[in-house]
Amino acid sequence: MKIAQFYDKVGIGVGLIEADHLIPIDFPGDMIDLMGSGGITEYERKTPIPVHRVRFAPPVSRPSKIVALGLNYRDHAEESKGKVPETPLVFAKFPSSLTGHMNQIRWDETVTGKVDFEAELAVIVGQAVYRVPEEEALGTVFGYTCANDVSARDLQFGDGQWVRGKSLDSFCPMGPWIVTPDEVPDPHSLEIRCSVNGRLMQDSHTGLMIFRIPEVISFLSMHFTLNPGDIILTGTPSGVGVFRDPSVYLKDGDEVAVEIERIGWLVNTCSVTGR
C-alpha cells in the first residue's frame, strides 16, 4: 500500500496511491493521526486526483524528531576517507527542514555556497518504541519512503558538528509517499540512485548498509524513545558531490531526483536567493 499526504483547500489530507491517481480518504487528521486510528481502509474514499495534479506534502509533516545516520555505507565511508564507525553515527535534522515531492530546495547563497545531495532510504516509525530487541524492530516500522539528506558542506565541516548544515529549511525532501512493509519485505534489497539534471551521481544498493535497519532501530531505542511518525534516515551511498574530483555542488535551477526500487521517485528543483 502507498499512502501520501497532500495539500488540499483546508490543509493537509491523506490519500491512497493507486496506479496514477491519489484517492483522498475522508479522514479528519494527518499521517500520524492515521497511525493511531483503525486503519486507512476504514474511511470513505473521495474522488481520485491524477498524480501529476497533486501537491504533495512531506509524507510525515510533524515528527517529534528526524534521526539520521552518517557513514552507514562502507563505500561512502571510503570515499570520504572517514573511519568506518563501530556503532551507528547519529545526528539530527530539525523537522522544519522537511519538504515534499516537487517542492523546492531553497537556500541563501550568503549562508552557504556548497550544497550537496544525499539519496537515502527513510524509515517511518509506526508506534512508540523503547528498548526494542533487534529481532522485533522491523515490526515497529510503518513504512518506507525516499529522502534527500541535503547538506551545506561548508557549514557542516566548518562547524565541526552537523546539525546546522543539515537542517536549513527545505533540506530534508521526502516522498512522494510512504510504502508499507508488505510491499517492501526486505528493505536491504533495494536499488538506490540519485541524479542531478539527468546525470547519474549515485548508483548503489541498500544491501551495502553497514548497520541494518533492525539494528539501528534497536540501538536508537536503547537511548531514547522513538514516537509514531519519527523519521530515521539510514545513510547515503557513495557518489555525493563533495568527494568528487572536482567537487559538484547544487546550483540554482538544478533538478535532483532520488529513486529507490519499490518506492518511487522523489524530485525537487533548487532555488538560490541572496544574489
ChimeraX commands (.cxc) that place a marker at each C-alpha (Angstrom):
marker #1 position 0.00,0.00,0.00 radius 0.5
marker #1 position 1.17,3.52,-0.83 radius 0.5
marker #1 position -0.10,6.32,1.41 radius 0.5
marker #1 position 0.54,10.04,0.84 radius 0.5
marker #1 position -0.06,13.39,2.45 radius 0.5
marker #1 position -1.15,16.20,0.16 radius 0.5
marker #1 position -2.21,19.82,0.38 radius 0.5
marker #1 position -5.92,20.46,-0.08 radius 0.5
marker #1 position -8.04,23.58,0.33 radius 0.5
marker #1 position -8.06,23.43,4.12 radius 0.5
marker #1 position -4.64,21.99,4.95 radius 0.5
marker #1 position -3.14,18.52,4.74 radius 0.5
marker #1 position -5.11,15.47,3.64 radius 0.5
marker #1 position -4.26,11.77,3.44 radius 0.5
marker #1 position -4.83,9.51,0.48 radius 0.5
marker #1 position -4.02,6.20,-1.18 radius 0.5
marker #1 position -1.95,5.93,-4.33 radius 0.5
marker #1 position -3.42,3.53,-6.88 radius 0.5
marker #1 position -1.95,3.39,-10.39 radius 0.5
marker #1 position -1.51,7.01,-11.44 radius 0.5
marker #1 position -4.10,8.52,-9.08 radius 0.5
marker #1 position -4.28,9.69,-5.49 radius 0.5
marker #1 position -7.54,8.72,-3.79 radius 0.5
marker #1 position -8.28,11.03,-0.84 radius 0.5
marker #1 position -9.93,9.45,2.18 radius 0.5
marker #1 position -12.47,11.08,4.45 radius 0.5
marker #1 position -10.16,11.17,7.48 radius 0.5
marker #1 position -10.02,14.15,9.87 radius 0.5
marker #1 position -6.28,14.12,10.53 radius 0.5
marker #1 position -2.80,13.67,9.14 radius 0.5
marker #1 position -0.48,10.68,8.73 radius 0.5
marker #1 position 0.49,10.49,12.40 radius 0.5
marker #1 position -3.18,10.58,13.40 radius 0.5
marker #1 position -3.81,7.79,10.89 radius 0.5
marker #1 position -1.17,5.61,12.57 radius 0.5
marker #1 position -3.25,5.64,15.74 radius 0.5
marker #1 position -6.58,5.02,14.02 radius 0.5
marker #1 position -8.27,1.84,12.88 radius 0.5
marker #1 position -6.51,1.78,9.51 radius 0.5
marker #1 position -6.88,3.55,6.21 radius 0.5
marker #1 position -9.43,1.09,4.77 radius 0.5
marker #1 position -11.95,2.16,7.42 radius 0.5
marker #1 position -12.60,5.51,5.75 radius 0.5
marker #1 position -14.68,6.58,2.78 radius 0.5
marker #1 position -12.83,7.25,-0.47 radius 0.5
marker #1 position -13.27,10.51,-2.33 radius 0.5
marker #1 position -12.84,11.48,-5.98 radius 0.5
marker #1 position -9.44,10.35,-7.37 radius 0.5
marker #1 position -6.91,13.01,-8.39 radius 0.5
marker #1 position -4.34,12.37,-11.14 radius 0.5
marker #1 position -0.91,12.16,-9.51 radius 0.5
marker #1 position 0.53,14.88,-11.75 radius 0.5
marker #1 position -2.02,17.33,-10.29 radius 0.5
marker #1 position -1.36,16.52,-6.64 radius 0.5
marker #1 position 0.50,19.00,-4.42 radius 0.5
marker #1 position 2.43,16.56,-2.28 radius 0.5
marker #1 position 3.23,17.37,1.34 radius 0.5
marker #1 position 6.04,15.53,3.15 radius 0.5
marker #1 position 4.73,12.01,3.95 radius 0.5
marker #1 position 5.02,12.94,7.64 radius 0.5
marker #1 position 4.77,16.63,8.46 radius 0.5
marker #1 position 5.18,16.80,12.25 radius 0.5
marker #1 position 7.57,14.11,13.51 radius 0.5
marker #1 position 8.94,14.61,17.00 radius 0.5
marker #1 position 12.40,14.05,15.52 radius 0.5
marker #1 position 14.39,13.18,12.43 radius 0.5
marker #1 position 17.30,10.91,13.31 radius 0.5
marker #1 position 19.95,10.43,10.64 radius 0.5
marker #1 position 22.98,8.17,10.24 radius 0.5
marker #1 position 26.37,9.21,8.96 radius 0.5
marker #1 position 28.79,6.91,7.14 radius 0.5
marker #1 position 26.38,3.98,7.04 radius 0.5
marker #1 position 27.54,2.71,3.64 radius 0.5
marker #1 position 31.08,1.37,3.51 radius 0.5
marker #1 position 31.72,2.86,0.05 radius 0.5
marker #1 position 30.67,6.30,1.30 radius 0.5
marker #1 position 32.93,6.00,4.33 radius 0.5
marker #1 position 35.79,5.10,1.99 radius 0.5
marker #1 position 35.18,7.99,-0.43 radius 0.5
marker #1 position 35.08,10.44,2.49 radius 0.5
marker #1 position 38.26,8.93,3.94 radius 0.5
marker #1 position 36.34,8.56,7.19 radius 0.5
marker #1 position 36.76,5.77,9.69 radius 0.5
marker #1 position 34.06,3.13,9.46 radius 0.5
marker #1 position 32.06,3.61,12.68 radius 0.5
marker #1 position 31.92,0.83,15.25 radius 0.5
marker #1 position 28.40,1.87,16.30 radius 0.5
marker #1 position 25.83,3.90,14.37 radius 0.5
marker #1 position 26.93,7.53,13.92 radius 0.5
marker #1 position 23.84,9.52,14.82 radius 0.5
marker #1 position 22.91,13.13,14.18 radius 0.5
marker #1 position 19.67,15.11,13.98 radius 0.5
marker #1 position 17.90,17.15,11.34 radius 0.5
marker #1 position 15.25,19.61,12.50 radius 0.5
marker #1 position 11.66,18.78,11.46 radius 0.5
marker #1 position 11.43,22.29,10.00 radius 0.5
marker #1 position 13.78,21.08,7.23 radius 0.5
marker #1 position 11.05,18.85,5.75 radius 0.5
marker #1 position 9.62,19.47,2.30 radius 0.5
marker #1 position 7.72,17.32,-0.18 radius 0.5
marker #1 position 7.99,15.89,-3.68 radius 0.5
marker #1 position 8.19,18.56,-6.43 radius 0.5
marker #1 position 8.78,21.31,-3.87 radius 0.5
marker #1 position 11.89,23.46,-3.98 radius 0.5
marker #1 position 15.18,23.00,-2.15 radius 0.5
marker #1 position 15.95,26.60,-1.18 radius 0.5
marker #1 position 18.96,28.36,0.25 radius 0.5
marker #1 position 20.50,31.81,0.53 radius 0.5
marker #1 position 23.94,31.99,-1.06 radius 0.5
marker #1 position 25.05,34.39,1.67 radius 0.5
marker #1 position 24.53,31.49,4.12 radius 0.5
marker #1 position 26.00,28.59,2.11 radius 0.5
marker #1 position 27.69,28.07,-1.23 radius 0.5
marker #1 position 28.32,24.33,-1.09 radius 0.5
marker #1 position 25.01,22.45,-1.12 radius 0.5
marker #1 position 25.17,18.70,-1.71 radius 0.5
marker #1 position 22.74,15.84,-2.36 radius 0.5
marker #1 position 22.44,12.52,-0.48 radius 0.5
marker #1 position 19.95,9.86,-1.59 radius 0.5
marker #1 position 18.64,7.90,1.39 radius 0.5
marker #1 position 16.05,5.30,2.33 radius 0.5
marker #1 position 13.88,6.75,5.10 radius 0.5
marker #1 position 12.17,4.60,7.73 radius 0.5
marker #1 position 8.90,5.86,9.25 radius 0.5
marker #1 position 8.31,4.61,12.80 radius 0.5
marker #1 position 4.73,3.49,13.41 radius 0.5
marker #1 position 4.47,3.17,17.20 radius 0.5
marker #1 position 6.16,4.20,20.42 radius 0.5
marker #1 position 9.42,2.26,20.64 radius 0.5
marker #1 position 11.68,1.97,23.67 radius 0.5
marker #1 position 14.36,-0.67,24.20 radius 0.5
marker #1 position 13.03,-2.92,21.45 radius 0.5
marker #1 position 15.03,-6.11,20.74 radius 0.5
marker #1 position 16.63,-6.25,17.32 radius 0.5
marker #1 position 14.54,-9.27,16.29 radius 0.5
marker #1 position 11.33,-7.32,16.92 radius 0.5
marker #1 position 12.41,-3.99,15.46 radius 0.5
marker #1 position 11.04,-4.32,11.92 radius 0.5
marker #1 position 7.59,-4.87,13.41 radius 0.5
marker #1 position 7.60,-1.25,14.60 radius 0.5
marker #1 position 8.02,0.17,11.08 radius 0.5
marker #1 position 5.03,1.90,9.49 radius 0.5
marker #1 position 6.70,2.18,6.10 radius 0.5
marker #1 position 9.48,3.49,3.89 radius 0.5
marker #1 position 10.00,6.47,1.62 radius 0.5
marker #1 position 12.66,8.28,-0.41 radius 0.5
marker #1 position 14.67,11.07,1.19 radius 0.5
marker #1 position 17.40,13.51,0.26 radius 0.5
marker #1 position 19.69,14.47,3.14 radius 0.5
marker #1 position 20.60,17.83,1.62 radius 0.5
marker #1 position 23.79,19.15,3.22 radius 0.5
marker #1 position 25.50,22.54,3.33 radius 0.5
marker #1 position 29.05,21.19,3.36 radius 0.5
marker #1 position 30.73,24.48,4.26 radius 0.5
marker #1 position 28.55,24.76,7.37 radius 0.5
marker #1 position 28.77,21.06,8.21 radius 0.5
marker #1 position 32.54,20.86,8.09 radius 0.5
marker #1 position 33.13,24.40,9.34 radius 0.5
marker #1 position 31.06,23.88,12.49 radius 0.5
marker #1 position 32.68,20.59,13.43 radius 0.5
marker #1 position 29.19,19.18,14.00 radius 0.5
marker #1 position 26.43,18.57,11.53 radius 0.5
marker #1 position 23.11,19.92,12.76 radius 0.5
marker #1 position 23.20,23.43,11.25 radius 0.5
marker #1 position 24.49,22.30,7.85 radius 0.5
marker #1 position 21.85,19.57,7.66 radius 0.5
marker #1 position 18.84,21.49,8.96 radius 0.5
marker #1 position 18.29,24.55,6.78 radius 0.5
marker #1 position 14.66,24.95,5.74 radius 0.5
marker #1 position 13.78,22.57,2.86 radius 0.5
marker #1 position 16.95,20.48,3.41 radius 0.5
marker #1 position 15.01,17.26,4.03 radius 0.5
marker #1 position 12.90,16.48,0.95 radius 0.5
marker #1 position 10.88,13.29,1.40 radius 0.5
marker #1 position 8.30,11.37,-0.56 radius 0.5
marker #1 position 6.34,11.16,-2.66 radius 0.5
marker #1 position 4.55,8.66,-0.41 radius 0.5
marker #1 position 5.04,6.00,2.25 radius 0.5
marker #1 position 5.17,2.39,1.07 radius 0.5
marker #1 position 4.01,-0.07,3.73 radius 0.5
marker #1 position 6.22,-3.05,4.71 radius 0.5
marker #1 position 4.04,-5.60,2.93 radius 0.5
marker #1 position 5.32,-4.10,-0.34 radius 0.5
marker #1 position 8.93,-3.90,0.89 radius 0.5
marker #1 position 9.52,-7.27,2.56 radius 0.5
marker #1 position 13.31,-6.76,2.60 radius 0.5
marker #1 position 14.43,-3.11,2.86 radius 0.5
marker #1 position 18.03,-4.27,2.32 radius 0.5
marker #1 position 17.41,-5.47,-1.24 radius 0.5
marker #1 position 16.62,-2.17,-2.96 radius 0.5
marker #1 position 18.46,-0.28,-5.67 radius 0.5
marker #1 position 19.02,3.38,-4.73 radius 0.5
marker #1 position 20.06,6.17,-7.10 radius 0.5
marker #1 position 20.40,9.92,-7.32 radius 0.5
marker #1 position 20.55,12.03,-10.49 radius 0.5
marker #1 position 21.18,15.73,-10.97 radius 0.5
marker #1 position 19.78,17.20,-14.19 radius 0.5
marker #1 position 19.56,13.65,-15.55 radius 0.5
marker #1 position 23.20,12.81,-14.77 radius 0.5
marker #1 position 23.51,9.71,-12.61 radius 0.5
marker #1 position 25.52,10.59,-9.49 radius 0.5
marker #1 position 24.75,7.80,-7.01 radius 0.5
marker #1 position 24.00,4.22,-8.03 radius 0.5
marker #1 position 24.02,1.70,-5.21 radius 0.5
marker #1 position 22.06,-0.85,-3.19 radius 0.5
marker #1 position 20.64,-0.79,0.33 radius 0.5
marker #1 position 22.25,-4.17,0.97 radius 0.5
marker #1 position 25.52,-2.26,1.38 radius 0.5
marker #1 position 24.45,-0.63,4.65 radius 0.5
marker #1 position 26.91,-1.17,7.49 radius 0.5
marker #1 position 24.23,-1.09,10.20 radius 0.5
marker #1 position 20.97,-2.63,9.04 radius 0.5
marker #1 position 17.59,-1.25,9.93 radius 0.5
marker #1 position 16.64,-3.65,12.79 radius 0.5
marker #1 position 19.99,-2.97,14.47 radius 0.5
marker #1 position 19.58,0.78,14.01 radius 0.5
marker #1 position 16.06,0.88,15.46 radius 0.5
marker #1 position 17.08,-1.24,18.42 radius 0.5
marker #1 position 20.22,0.86,19.01 radius 0.5
marker #1 position 18.33,4.15,18.89 radius 0.5
marker #1 position 15.54,2.90,21.13 radius 0.5
marker #1 position 18.05,1.92,23.80 radius 0.5
marker #1 position 18.92,5.61,24.14 radius 0.5
marker #1 position 15.64,7.47,23.57 radius 0.5
marker #1 position 12.01,6.75,22.76 radius 0.5
marker #1 position 11.00,6.71,19.12 radius 0.5
marker #1 position 7.49,8.06,18.61 radius 0.5
marker #1 position 4.91,7.38,15.89 radius 0.5
marker #1 position 5.87,9.39,12.82 radius 0.5
marker #1 position 9.53,9.72,13.73 radius 0.5
marker #1 position 11.86,9.50,10.74 radius 0.5
marker #1 position 15.11,7.57,10.51 radius 0.5
marker #1 position 17.40,8.40,7.59 radius 0.5
marker #1 position 19.55,5.33,7.02 radius 0.5
marker #1 position 22.59,6.92,5.36 radius 0.5
marker #1 position 23.76,7.56,1.82 radius 0.5
marker #1 position 25.98,5.56,-0.53 radius 0.5
marker #1 position 29.00,6.83,-2.46 radius 0.5
marker #1 position 28.80,9.40,-5.24 radius 0.5
marker #1 position 27.93,12.57,-3.31 radius 0.5
marker #1 position 29.16,15.84,-4.74 radius 0.5
marker #1 position 31.69,16.96,-2.16 radius 0.5
marker #1 position 34.01,13.97,-2.63 radius 0.5
marker #1 position 34.06,14.08,-6.43 radius 0.5
marker #1 position 37.10,15.43,-8.28 radius 0.5
marker #1 position 36.30,18.20,-8.87 radius 0.5
marker #1 position 33.52,18.62,-6.30 radius 0.5
marker #1 position 29.99,19.04,-7.65 radius 0.5
marker #1 position 27.55,21.25,-5.77 radius 0.5
marker #1 position 23.92,22.06,-6.47 radius 0.5
marker #1 position 23.07,25.37,-8.13 radius 0.5
marker #1 position 20.03,27.44,-8.95 radius 0.5
marker #1 position 17.61,25.61,-11.26 radius 0.5
marker #1 position 19.10,22.13,-10.77 radius 0.5
marker #1 position 16.70,19.19,-10.63 radius 0.5
marker #1 position 17.58,16.45,-8.14 radius 0.5
marker #1 position 15.91,13.03,-8.41 radius 0.5
marker #1 position 16.16,10.24,-5.83 radius 0.5
marker #1 position 14.95,6.83,-6.98 radius 0.5
marker #1 position 14.51,3.79,-4.74 radius 0.5
marker #1 position 13.30,0.45,-6.03 radius 0.5
marker #1 position 9.74,-0.50,-4.95 radius 0.5
marker #1 position 9.15,3.03,-3.64 radius 0.5
marker #1 position 9.39,5.53,-6.50 radius 0.5
marker #1 position 10.89,8.90,-7.40 radius 0.5
marker #1 position 11.44,11.98,-5.26 radius 0.5
marker #1 position 12.08,15.04,-7.46 radius 0.5
marker #1 position 12.96,18.56,-6.33 radius 0.5
marker #1 position 14.33,21.67,-8.01 radius 0.5
marker #1 position 16.82,24.11,-6.47 radius 0.5
marker #1 position 16.20,27.79,-5.86 radius 0.5
marker #1 position 19.00,30.11,-4.70 radius 0.5
marker #1 position 18.40,33.59,-3.28 radius 0.5
marker #1 position 20.62,36.31,-1.85 radius 0.5
marker #1 position 22.35,37.34,-5.04 radius 0.5
marker link #1:1,2 radius 0.2
marker link #1:2,3 radius 0.2
marker link #1:3,4 radius 0.2
marker link #1:4,5 radius 0.2
marker link #1:5,6 radius 0.2
marker link #1:6,7 radius 0.2
marker link #1:7,8 radius 0.2
marker link #1:8,9 radius 0.2
marker link #1:9,10 radius 0.2
marker link #1:10,11 radius 0.2
marker link #1:11,12 radius 0.2
marker link #1:12,13 radius 0.2
marker link #1:13,14 radius 0.2
marker link #1:14,15 radius 0.2
marker link #1:15,16 radius 0.2
marker link #1:16,17 radius 0.2
marker link #1:17,18 radius 0.2
marker link #1:18,19 radius 0.2
marker link #1:19,20 radius 0.2
marker link #1:20,21 radius 0.2
marker link #1:21,22 radius 0.2
marker link #1:22,23 radius 0.2
marker link #1:23,24 radius 0.2
marker link #1:24,25 radius 0.2
marker link #1:25,26 radius 0.2
marker link #1:26,27 radius 0.2
marker link #1:27,28 radius 0.2
marker link #1:28,29 radius 0.2
marker link #1:29,30 radius 0.2
marker link #1:30,31 radius 0.2
marker link #1:31,32 radius 0.2
marker link #1:32,33 radius 0.2
marker link #1:33,34 radius 0.2
marker link #1:34,35 radius 0.2
marker link #1:35,36 radius 0.2
marker link #1:36,37 radius 0.2
marker link #1:37,38 radius 0.2
marker link #1:38,39 radius 0.2
marker link #1:39,40 radius 0.2
marker link #1:40,41 radius 0.2
marker link #1:41,42 radius 0.2
marker link #1:42,43 radius 0.2
marker link #1:43,44 radius 0.2
marker link #1:44,45 radius 0.2
marker link #1:45,46 radius 0.2
marker link #1:46,47 radius 0.2
marker link #1:47,48 radius 0.2
marker link #1:48,49 radius 0.2
marker link #1:49,50 radius 0.2
marker link #1:50,51 radius 0.2
marker link #1:51,52 radius 0.2
marker link #1:52,53 radius 0.2
marker link #1:53,54 radius 0.2
marker link #1:54,55 radius 0.2
marker link #1:55,56 radius 0.2
marker link #1:56,57 radius 0.2
marker link #1:57,58 radius 0.2
marker link #1:58,59 radius 0.2
marker link #1:59,60 radius 0.2
marker link #1:60,61 radius 0.2
marker link #1:61,62 radius 0.2
marker link #1:62,63 radius 0.2
marker link #1:63,64 radius 0.2
marker link #1:64,65 radius 0.2
marker link #1:65,66 radius 0.2
marker link #1:66,67 radius 0.2
marker link #1:67,68 radius 0.2
marker link #1:68,69 radius 0.2
marker link #1:69,70 radius 0.2
marker link #1:70,71 radius 0.2
marker link #1:71,72 radius 0.2
marker link #1:72,73 radius 0.2
marker link #1:73,74 radius 0.2
marker link #1:74,75 radius 0.2
marker link #1:75,76 radius 0.2
marker link #1:76,77 radius 0.2
marker link #1:77,78 radius 0.2
marker link #1:78,79 radius 0.2
marker link #1:79,80 radius 0.2
marker link #1:80,81 radius 0.2
marker link #1:81,82 radius 0.2
marker link #1:82,83 radius 0.2
marker link #1:83,84 radius 0.2
marker link #1:84,85 radius 0.2
marker link #1:85,86 radius 0.2
marker link #1:86,87 radius 0.2
marker link #1:87,88 radius 0.2
marker link #1:88,89 radius 0.2
marker link #1:89,90 radius 0.2
marker link #1:90,91 radius 0.2
marker link #1:91,92 radius 0.2
marker link #1:92,93 radius 0.2
marker link #1:93,94 radius 0.2
marker link #1:94,95 radius 0.2
marker link #1:95,96 radius 0.2
marker link #1:96,97 radius 0.2
marker link #1:97,98 radius 0.2
marker link #1:98,99 radius 0.2
marker link #1:99,100 radius 0.2
marker link #1:100,101 radius 0.2
marker link #1:101,102 radius 0.2
marker link #1:102,103 radius 0.2
marker link #1:103,104 radius 0.2
marker link #1:104,105 radius 0.2
marker link #1:105,106 radius 0.2
marker link #1:106,107 radius 0.2
marker link #1:107,108 radius 0.2
marker link #1:108,109 radius 0.2
marker link #1:109,110 radius 0.2
marker link #1:110,111 radius 0.2
marker link #1:111,112 radius 0.2
marker link #1:112,113 radius 0.2
marker link #1:113,114 radius 0.2
marker link #1:114,115 radius 0.2
marker link #1:115,116 radius 0.2
marker link #1:116,117 radius 0.2
marker link #1:117,118 radius 0.2
marker link #1:118,119 radius 0.2
marker link #1:119,120 radius 0.2
marker link #1:120,121 radius 0.2
marker link #1:121,122 radius 0.2
marker link #1:122,123 radius 0.2
marker link #1:123,124 radius 0.2
marker link #1:124,125 radius 0.2
marker link #1:125,126 radius 0.2
marker link #1:126,127 radius 0.2
marker link #1:127,128 radius 0.2
marker link #1:128,129 radius 0.2
marker link #1:129,130 radius 0.2
marker link #1:130,131 radius 0.2
marker link #1:131,132 radius 0.2
marker link #1:132,133 radius 0.2
marker link #1:133,134 radius 0.2
marker link #1:134,135 radius 0.2
marker link #1:135,136 radius 0.2
marker link #1:136,137 radius 0.2
marker link #1:137,138 radius 0.2
marker link #1:138,139 radius 0.2
marker link #1:139,140 radius 0.2
marker link #1:140,141 radius 0.2
marker link #1:141,142 radius 0.2
marker link #1:142,143 radius 0.2
marker link #1:143,144 radius 0.2
marker link #1:144,145 radius 0.2
marker link #1:145,146 radius 0.2
marker link #1:146,147 radius 0.2
marker link #1:147,148 radius 0.2
marker link #1:148,149 radius 0.2
marker link #1:149,150 radius 0.2
marker link #1:150,151 radius 0.2
marker link #1:151,152 radius 0.2
marker link #1:152,153 radius 0.2
marker link #1:153,154 radius 0.2
marker link #1:154,155 radius 0.2
marker link #1:155,156 radius 0.2
marker link #1:156,157 radius 0.2
marker link #1:157,158 radius 0.2
marker link #1:158,159 radius 0.2
marker link #1:159,160 radius 0.2
marker link #1:160,161 radius 0.2
marker link #1:161,162 radius 0.2
marker link #1:162,163 radius 0.2
marker link #1:163,164 radius 0.2
marker link #1:164,165 radius 0.2
marker link #1:165,166 radius 0.2
marker link #1:166,167 radius 0.2
marker link #1:167,168 radius 0.2
marker link #1:168,169 radius 0.2
marker link #1:169,170 radius 0.2
marker link #1:170,171 radius 0.2
marker link #1:171,172 radius 0.2
marker link #1:172,173 radius 0.2
marker link #1:173,174 radius 0.2
marker link #1:174,175 radius 0.2
marker link #1:175,176 radius 0.2
marker link #1:176,177 radius 0.2
marker link #1:177,178 radius 0.2
marker link #1:178,179 radius 0.2
marker link #1:179,180 radius 0.2
marker link #1:180,181 radius 0.2
marker link #1:181,182 radius 0.2
marker link #1:182,183 radius 0.2
marker link #1:183,184 radius 0.2
marker link #1:184,185 radius 0.2
marker link #1:185,186 radius 0.2
marker link #1:186,187 radius 0.2
marker link #1:187,188 radius 0.2
marker link #1:188,189 radius 0.2
marker link #1:189,190 radius 0.2
marker link #1:190,191 radius 0.2
marker link #1:191,192 radius 0.2
marker link #1:192,193 radius 0.2
marker link #1:193,194 radius 0.2
marker link #1:194,195 radius 0.2
marker link #1:195,196 radius 0.2
marker link #1:196,197 radius 0.2
marker link #1:197,198 radius 0.2
marker link #1:198,199 radius 0.2
marker link #1:199,200 radius 0.2
marker link #1:200,201 radius 0.2
marker link #1:201,202 radius 0.2
marker link #1:202,203 radius 0.2
marker link #1:203,204 radius 0.2
marker link #1:204,205 radius 0.2
marker link #1:205,206 radius 0.2
marker link #1:206,207 radius 0.2
marker link #1:207,208 radius 0.2
marker link #1:208,209 radius 0.2
marker link #1:209,210 radius 0.2
marker link #1:210,211 radius 0.2
marker link #1:211,212 radius 0.2
marker link #1:212,213 radius 0.2
marker link #1:213,214 radius 0.2
marker link #1:214,215 radius 0.2
marker link #1:215,216 radius 0.2
marker link #1:216,217 radius 0.2
marker link #1:217,218 radius 0.2
marker link #1:218,219 radius 0.2
marker link #1:219,220 radius 0.2
marker link #1:220,221 radius 0.2
marker link #1:221,222 radius 0.2
marker link #1:222,223 radius 0.2
marker link #1:223,224 radius 0.2
marker link #1:224,225 radius 0.2
marker link #1:225,226 radius 0.2
marker link #1:226,227 radius 0.2
marker link #1:227,228 radius 0.2
marker link #1:228,229 radius 0.2
marker link #1:229,230 radius 0.2
marker link #1:230,231 radius 0.2
marker link #1:231,232 radius 0.2
marker link #1:232,233 radius 0.2
marker link #1:233,234 radius 0.2
marker link #1:234,235 radius 0.2
marker link #1:235,236 radius 0.2
marker link #1:236,237 radius 0.2
marker link #1:237,238 radius 0.2
marker link #1:238,239 radius 0.2
marker link #1:239,240 radius 0.2
marker link #1:240,241 radius 0.2
marker link #1:241,242 radius 0.2
marker link #1:242,243 radius 0.2
marker link #1:243,244 radius 0.2
marker link #1:244,245 radius 0.2
marker link #1:245,246 radius 0.2
marker link #1:246,247 radius 0.2
marker link #1:247,248 radius 0.2
marker link #1:248,249 radius 0.2
marker link #1:249,250 radius 0.2
marker link #1:250,251 radius 0.2
marker link #1:251,252 radius 0.2
marker link #1:252,253 radius 0.2
marker link #1:253,254 radius 0.2
marker link #1:254,255 radius 0.2
marker link #1:255,256 radius 0.2
marker link #1:256,257 radius 0.2
marker link #1:257,258 radius 0.2
marker link #1:258,259 radius 0.2
marker link #1:259,260 radius 0.2
marker link #1:260,261 radius 0.2
marker link #1:261,262 radius 0.2
marker link #1:262,263 radius 0.2
marker link #1:263,264 radius 0.2
marker link #1:264,265 radius 0.2
marker link #1:265,266 radius 0.2
marker link #1:266,267 radius 0.2
marker link #1:267,268 radius 0.2
marker link #1:268,269 radius 0.2
marker link #1:269,270 radius 0.2
marker link #1:270,271 radius 0.2
marker link #1:271,272 radius 0.2
marker link #1:272,273 radius 0.2
marker link #1:273,274 radius 0.2
marker link #1:274,275 radius 0.2
view
